[in-house]
Amino acid sequence: MTNQPEVLALFGSQDGIASYAQLRAIGVSRHTIWRAQRREAVVAILPRVYMLAGVELSFTARCRAALLYLGPESYLCRKTAAALYGCRQMPRSNVHITVPIRAKIGPLPTWISVHWTSWRVDGDVVTRPDGLRLSSPLRTLFDLGEKLTQFALGCVAEDLWHLK
């Protein structure tokens, strides 16, 4: 599997991460995925989300893995979105992700913090050119307002303003 150009292109375009559904969509069989796991050519970091062996699990890779696992209605939010926008001093230890209130999810690793929402307004979610979905700058500020001090929130607002 890891010697097929389509597979390598998929992993390469997504920080070394791919989902089971994506692999199946490009023609990789279930058996081939299973064999790659047994040979430890790919490692399951979440259910049905794989990382190429030897690839560093970077912050961006963890963000992508969480999005792939939690589905197309999920998006990165709060401190994670602020960090991806380039705001100063935003921690990258956890991946904050918002899912619809009706989402059913199983146990997650400690590096994923899930936030449920029952509402979303058009424009609340932005998709970057690399495919990562995150809350808009305004939604990010709104969500951070409940957790940050006034000074810290002002710094984030200033960063978002200058980063446009």
N, C-alpha and C positions, 0 to 999 in steps of 0.2 A: 504494500500500500504506500509506504513512504518513498518509493522510487517512482511513483506515477506523477508526471508533471502537474496534472490538475489538482491532485491532493496537496502537493507541495505548494502550489500557487495559493490554494485556499488557506492553508496554515500560515503561509508567508504574509498574506494580506491581512491577517487577523492576529498578529502578535503571537503566533504559534498555537492558537486556540481554534477548535472547530467543534461543531455539534454533530451528534449522530445523524440528525435530519439533513444537515448540510452534506455530510459525507455520502449518505444514501442518495441525495439528489444529484450528485456528480457520478453516480454509478458504482460506488464502493459497496460490496456485498456485506451482509451481516457477518458472515463467516470471516471475511477478510479483516473487518474491524476487530472481531474477537481474537483472531490470530495476532494482530498487531499489538493488542493488549497483552496477550500471553507472552509475546517476545519482548514486551516492555518498550516497543517502538513508540507507543502512545500511552499516556497515563490519564485515567479518568480523574479529573479534579472535582467534578460535580457529576451527578447522575446524567449520563448521555452527553457530557461535555468533556472533550479530550484536549490534552496538551501534548505536543511533540516532546519526546524524551530529550532531555538535555537543554531544553529551552527554559530560560529564567521566567519565573512567574512574577512578572512585573506588575506594577499598579494598574497599568492600562490593560494588561492581559487578564487580571482579576476582574476588572470592570467588564470586559467583553464576556468573560465566562459567566458572570452573574446575569448579564443581559440575555445571553443565549439560553441559560437555564430557566430564567423566570419569564421568558416569552416576550412577544412583540408589543405588549401593552405596558411593559416595565420601562423605567427610565432611571438614569443616575440622578441623584439629587443631593441637596444640602452640601456638606463639606466636600463630598466627592465631586460634585458639579463645579463648585468653586475652585477646587484644585485643578480640574481639567480646563477651566477658563484661564488659569494662570494666576489666580489670587495668591497673595503672599501668605505664608505660614499656615496653609491648610494641611491638616494631617492626611497621610495616605495609608494609614494602617488598616482602616476599615473601608469597605465599599458600601456607601449608602445608596439604596435603591428603593424606588417607589413602585408599588404594584396595586392593581385594583383591589378594592375591599373584598370582592368575591373570589380572589385568587386562593387556590388551595396549594400550599407548598409544604414539603416535608422538612426534615431537619436540615439545617444549613451549617456550614463551617462558621467559626467565630468571626472570621474576617468580613462577613456579609451582615449588614444591618438593614432589615426590611422595614419599610414604612408603608402603611396601607392608606389609600385615599378613596373617597367615594365620589370625588368630583375632579374634573380636569377641563380647563377652558382651552379653546383653540389658541395655539401659540404658546402653551405652557411647555411644550416639548420641542427641542431643537435636535436635528440629526446632523452630526458633523460629517465632513467628507469621508472620514474613515469608517462611518457607519455607527459610531457610538451615539446613543440617544441620551440626552440629558435635559434637565429642567432649564427653561429659559433663564437668562440673567435675572429678570424680575421675579420669577417664581423661586429662584434660588435665594434671593434676598428675603422674600416673604417667609420661606421655610426656615432660614437661618435666624430670623428675627426672634424666634421663641427660645433659642439656645445661646446666642452670643450676647456679650455685653454691648452697650451702646457704642463704645469706642471701637470694639472689634467689628461690629456690623458696619460702622462708618468706614473702616479700612477696606472691608470687602466691597462696599458700594463704590468707593473711590477706585479700587482696582478694576472693577467691572466697567466703570465709566471710562477709564483710560484705555482699557483693552477693547472697548467698543463691542 
